[in-house]
Amino acid sequence: MLNPGFPTMQLGRTLSDLFGRFRRCSIGGIAQVFAISAIPLVIGIGGVVDFSMYNTAKGKLQDALDAATLNAAGSASHDATVLQSLTTTAFNANFQGASSMTGSVSAFNYNSTTKTLTASAHGVFTPTFATLFGYSSLDMTVSSTTTQQANGTLEVALVLDNTWSMSVALDATGTKIDVLKTAAKTLVDQVMTPDAGDNVKVAVVPYADYVNVGTGNRSQGWLNVAADYSVTVPQTWVPKTCNTYTTKWVCTGGHPGTCSSTTDGVVSTWTCTVGQTCGNQTVAPYQSCSGGYYSGGNTNYYKWYGCVLNQVQADGSLALPDPTQPYKGTLDTSQKCLNPIVPLTSDKSVITTAINGLVINIGGYKPETYIPAGLVWGVNAITPSAPFTEGAAFDPKNKQPRKAIVLMTDGSNTEYLKSDGTLGVANAAQIVKAYKDQDAVCAYAKDKKIEIYTIGFGVTDTTSLAHLQSCATDGAHYFDAKNSAGLIQAFKTIAGALSNVRIAS
């Protein structure tokens, strides 16, 4: 950094010395000529020093103002008063003026239509040599214009895990699904600003095992759904029959204990009797009867709830997005998939409602995890061709539009793909296949130049974390959120990256 005191002190002493020598020299033309000729030389050097220091001071003023407007533009606010206050506060913190210069924000304007912040700063520089000629200060004025918007249009698919494991809590903040809702809405608030218009579109893709594409799409050409039907079981009389037995299954001993089962990594427990000894024992002859009642007489109704099977390639691997064959809808007596996909929209209220409505089970249906299906439909949601057509054409540079996927999961793949498109609980070898399918979808998306952010929320499985990291566009797009605060911060960071601000002039 230039030390303004050093050259000015030296040159000041030089000038004083030269003028003194000139006054003392009453004879000697050479001395007089030297003194007279040195004056403009020293003044010229002083002017160069003043000019250099003035430009340095003005540069600091400009840098401080640019940083201040960028800081304000990067906030989630669209209130002119708030933005002006943020700009002023940041400027005062950034502008480190020396004793020879001062500065402050002199004007501010915010255009809510163009999302543009324009600010000016005025400063005063105190020169050293110019004061000899009556210039006690020099004014400095700079301006900065910053746009508060993403560079071009933005399409984002939020691929959100709402499996049964999201029903538990990591910490005192709340259940994982509730924390996810808060975090996801934070991102939505930051990118879907009131003045964003149609430039920003967001899709919500909830996933667990099977994906729900929405019953409103039943007649679409990319979907094959059979007609709803019912099966009536005729009422029949089951005759009463009795048999005589001399043995009986008998359990003895045991004590009260706890039994458990695991669904999607969540352990459920209940009180039971453990430590019993059971077996067939010889007993006095006894009679046991069954029947003597009517059976059937009921009707089972099979309907479509929006659930679709996965598509399978000839080699047994998961079919990639944008398939040539229609997806198959499944009919069932109850819903076996969760919230429907919300296609790309610029309507913030639609997206917020969808996030608020995320559920982790329907009755006894408590789904396991198959991440590849969520990824497939995340890509489908922002692809211009069917199934969903709300997305714009791909840009090879991913600028117009900028397409991004935010994939969030709280665990590992627990299911694998069968040859008929259904899923089953996976063993170790089948989990390897599930991650192979997941990696293939990630590679497909990257080939389309889609930006991929991945978030692990409380994930402890190193295999799952490794595949999330490799799926992300780069290290800066991968987040290992260990707790609720980490998840909320991850979504905030992603929102900031998707809401790029830039100095316009």
Beta strands, then each sheet from edge to edge (+ up, - down):
strand 1: 101-111
strand 2: 116-125
strand 3: 138-147
strand 4: 154-161
strand 5: 169-171
strand 6: 174-175
strand 7: 200-207
strand 8: 211-212
strand 9: 223-224
strand 10: 229-233
strand 11: 236-238
strand 12: 241-263
strand 13: 266-290
strand 14: 293-295
strand 15: 298-308
strand 16: 327-332
strand 17: 342-345
strand 18: 402-409
strand 19: 415-417
strand 20: 423-425
strand 21: 451-457
strand 22: 478-481
strand 23: 502-503
sheet 1: 1+ 2- 3+ 23-
sheet 2: 17+ 7- 4- 18- 21- 22-
sheet 3: 5+ 6-
sheet 4: 8+ 15- 10+
sheet 5: 8+ 15- 16+ 9+
sheet 6: 11+ 14-
sheet 7: 12+ 13-
sheet 8: 19+ 20-
end
